[in-house]
């Protein structure tokens, strides 16, 4: 906490309060008079010009993302799509973000507004400048998500801003990969960097780049990411200047304004179809850090009042250990549910919705952490958990109206198992990666259809799952198996999606160091709608597995149970060393089901059994479906199924209780 002698007054606000409690922009930004913003706009655009420019801006932003992929070469960027480019108005309001990780663009607005308020005087904002930041209390989900922000000037005024965010593999902290689940506080983690000028007048400041790379265990890899982000902004800045020259600044700005206004009106139209109300949910984070197995309650309340949504977190426990999320992280988590369920027809434009969202969360809690709480795991622990809660309350809201019920998606983020891996590769060079098998998560069921198996993150549609061969090519790993797991999707009239199970061993290396930073290992974070939740995730290892005997028999194991060794299961916050004969298996949590499982079409259950998604025992236990095994493939025994479903109903009635009066 800053003391009085470190207080730095800046244009009417206290920067150290931002650093402690999280930056919350005011309605009117306090910008130094040396910087002027271009706000002249053409308000009467013809429809054809508007559509041309709307898609032109979208394409420019897409090309920005392509530049990052091509220059970086990082598997996190190229295979995982763990980045996001954005175009923002002169005052920081987001116009477009791309179909990449939705967590990043609402944070970009905070970063740009903070720069305008705190850097416009000293060191100043000039043409050709690019700022770098990874401070979660200014605007980042965690320190590894690094922002670069560039103003675009027109005739001496800031016309708009361009930003990009990319998850950097390692930028310091006590663990390789910069996920630090053992941290007591932020001082065990990568150093948060408030916005600093990394490029000045078009030239990279080598002192800043060296300072930044000095934090990393793999500076050469991070250098490529640094260069990719700078290149993306420089190329995109020239493209924006090109369409300004072609169409005129006022016309382009008019298009930007209309893009946001259209998204606002669409959001209001949907809210008007929904009755006012308040929806509440809660879940539990399992363990505050490595070595801690307590449960910590995290709550969320969402109130719909007319055309506004108000989010609160009353009852959430105090920030603790390494599982916390800042205000910026909470704010941006909202977009991961709002975009897919309410703004899916707006080309990833969410600023109109944010004009009608109030965040009234309590400071000093897990979902609005105060400095110096540990936050390096915020993107994959607290943010994923928070997204799950947001999906829950928004689903509950959407199903109250016939007009919006079919837009709901049961939580597609029921948990996560992030593995940060490091060691020496087969050529004796150091390597490090975030294992991108984490992308193999399912989606929850909908009111109209089943969930999707191994669908990937709904809020990251361009986040692909690497092929096994790509991982084996880039890292000293040999895969045993990768397939959809049985009985991981939550039972329901519409079944929840099943997750991916993966196993591998080190190959031509003595050991791989692994840090696990996840959630959903005790129970999935999902809250099903009258169905069942999916199965929890897991990280397990067999030491000294007899894999060579399987190869000698020309067989490939399909389960850890096939090895004659003890299985060790790791907590969702842990670290271990995997030696050459050890086999590690990861399993993402399953997603929840929708509706009563005994109402599911028996033929669909039979098909699930044939595919291996549902076991015969689960078909009988949850769905009440009895299969006839006499033929080549199982078929539904209709009479036995009817009797079994009647038995399930009778058992439910026998086990039910009538609440006492007043309960």
Helices and strands as residue ranges (DSSP letters): G 4-6, E 9-10, E 13-14, H 15-21, H 47-72, H 75-78, E 83-89, E 94-97, H 105-118, I 120-124, E 130-133, H 136-139, E 145-154, E 157-167, G 186-188, E 196-200, E 203-204, H 206-213, H 219-247, H 249-272, E 277-286, E 295-305, E 308-312, H 327-342, H 351-354, E 357-359, H 382-398, G 405-407, E 416-424, E 430-434, G 436-439, H 468-474, E 477-484, E 500-506, E 511-519, E 538-542, H 547-552, G 560-562, E 567-570, E 573-579, E 583-587, G 597-599, H 602-611, H 616-621, E 627-628, E 635-636, H 638-655
